[in-house]
């Protein structure tokens, strides 16, 4: 289904909502995003289950060129393992809201490489054994 979006090169705003997530979705999803070259606003919703968006085959970024006009990325209703390296390629991104399981040095480096980032919300969650989500930390920055 994601292949159908590749022809929508003039699309400016889109929200994706996944009822389920499988790691096999990552590469097609990121390839879909790379074809949306005029995208300015992206919202990704999904299950509470942690998703891995760090797909970098052979160490290369999978989004080398497209959506270079993306200004706002909301990923607060889907949990991501860590900040993906490919986010550093989003040179126009000024607003990022993201929910992470962890934020390490590599994730901080990826976020620090985004030149236009001026509004950052990071929600870091811990999955407890009682199978409930609880907020461990909130990092908020407005530059």
Secondary structure, DSSP 4 states (H G I P E B T S, - for coil): -GGGGGG-TT--EEEEE-SS--TTHHHHHHHHHHH-TT--EEEEE--SS-B-----GGG--S-SSS-TT--EEEEEEEEESS--GGGGG-TT--EEEEEES---HHHHHHHHT-TT--EEEEEEEEE-TTS-EEEEEEEEEE-
